Amino acid sequence: MREEGKKMSMATRLTGGALALCLGLVFPMSALAVEQKKAPAPLNAGELYAIYADRTWTWDTGGGRFIGEGRRFVAWVNDGGKQSFAEGRWFVDDFGQMCMRATWTNNEGAARASTCFGHRKIGYTIYQRRQPNGDWYVFRHASAKPDDEFRKLVPADTVSLKAKELKQVLATGK
């Protein structure tokens, strides 16, 4: 009986070892596959507010200021000598969306516009696209890179004074 017990024990050990080896090979690959196929998750309103509040998004032709208090939005652009300013509000939601709704004014008149951007994350990397049909691109890498769009959001208010001055010029007709 002892001999039979040793044989079973040895068979059990071999089977258990083979199973452990198989699981060790299968599970890391499965975990890697799951990580690579992880679905992007929308940023929530708090995360978006932390990114944009009291920052200026600098553009090649000007920029937009996201004022935290009252969620006011002010922008100014100078596109080839044609200046415009905007006044309105900005909004965020728990579906990863940030929107700017404002009235843009130049010497030809005023028009309302709404522009929205979607935000998703995979791990610590944030992706962004202009809604509804823009292409997704990396907004901020997990380890931020110098050319990340996120870096164009700066604390300094570089647009409010220019927008105010242009508003005064347009109001006086000069």
MOTA-V676431 format. One record per residue. N is the residue number from 0. RES is the residue in three letters. BURIAL is b if it has 9 or more other C-alpha atoms within 8 Angstrom, else e. Layout:
# MOTA-V676431
{{N;RES;BURIAL} {N;RES;BURIAL}}
This chain:
# MOTA-V676431
{{0;MET;e} {1;ARG;e} {2;GLU;e} {3;GLU;e} {4;GLY;e} {5;LYS;e} {6;LYS;e} {7;MET;e} {8;SER;e} {9;MET;e} {10;ALA;e} {11;THR;e} {12;ARG;e} {13;LEU;e} {14;THR;e} {15;GLY;e} {16;GLY;e} {17;ALA;e} {18;LEU;e} {19;ALA;e} {20;LEU;e} {21;CYS;e} {22;LEU;e} {23;GLY;e} {24;LEU;e} {25;VAL;e} {26;PHE;e} {27;PRO;e} {28;MET;e} {29;SER;e} {30;ALA;e} {31;LEU;e} {32;ALA;e} {33;VAL;e} {34;GLU;e} {35;GLN;e} {36;LYS;e} {37;LYS;e} {38;ALA;e} {39;PRO;e} {40;ALA;e} {41;PRO;b} {42;LEU;b} {43;ASN;b} {44;ALA;b} {45;GLY;e} {46;GLU;e} {47;LEU;b} {48;TYR;b} {49;ALA;e} {50;ILE;e} {51;TYR;b} {52;ALA;b} {53;ASP;b} {54;ARG;b} {55;THR;b} {56;TRP;b} {57;THR;b} {58;TRP;e} {59;ASP;e} {60;THR;e} {61;GLY;b} {62;GLY;b} {63;GLY;b} {64;ARG;b} {65;PHE;b} {66;ILE;b} {67;GLY;e} {68;GLU;e} {69;GLY;e} {70;ARG;b} {71;ARG;b} {72;PHE;b} {73;VAL;b} {74;ALA;b} {75;TRP;b} {76;VAL;b} {77;ASN;b} {78;ASP;e} {79;GLY;e} {80;GLY;e} {81;LYS;e} {82;GLN;b} {83;SER;b} {84;PHE;b} {85;ALA;b} {86;GLU;b} {87;GLY;b} {88;ARG;b} {89;TRP;b} {90;PHE;e} {91;VAL;b} {92;ASP;b} {93;ASP;b} {94;PHE;e} {95;GLY;b} {96;GLN;b} {97;MET;b} {98;CYS;b} {99;MET;b} {100;ARG;b} {101;ALA;b} {102;THR;b} {103;TRP;b} {104;THR;b} {105;ASN;b} {106;ASN;e} {107;GLU;e} {108;GLY;e} {109;ALA;e} {110;ALA;e} {111;ARG;e} {112;ALA;e} {113;SER;e} {114;THR;b} {115;CYS;b} {116;PHE;b} {117;GLY;b} {118;HIS;b} {119;ARG;b} {120;LYS;b} {121;ILE;b} {122;GLY;e} {123;TYR;e} {124;THR;b} {125;ILE;b} {126;TYR;b} {127;GLN;b} {128;ARG;b} {129;ARG;b} {130;GLN;b} {131;PRO;e} {132;ASN;e} {133;GLY;e} {134;ASP;e} {135;TRP;e} {136;TYR;e} {137;VAL;b} {138;PHE;b} {139;ARG;b} {140;HIS;b} {141;ALA;e} {142;SER;e} {143;ALA;e} {144;LYS;e} {145;PRO;e} {146;ASP;e} {147;ASP;b} {148;GLU;b} {149;PHE;e} {150;ARG;e} {151;LYS;b} {152;LEU;b} {153;VAL;b} {154;PRO;e} {155;ALA;e} {156;ASP;b} {157;THR;b} {158;VAL;b} {159;SER;b} {160;LEU;e} {161;LYS;b} {162;ALA;b} {163;LYS;e} {164;GLU;e} {165;LEU;b} {166;LYS;b} {167;GLN;e} {168;VAL;b} {169;LEU;b} {170;ALA;e} {171;THR;e} {172;GLY;e} {173;LYS;e}}
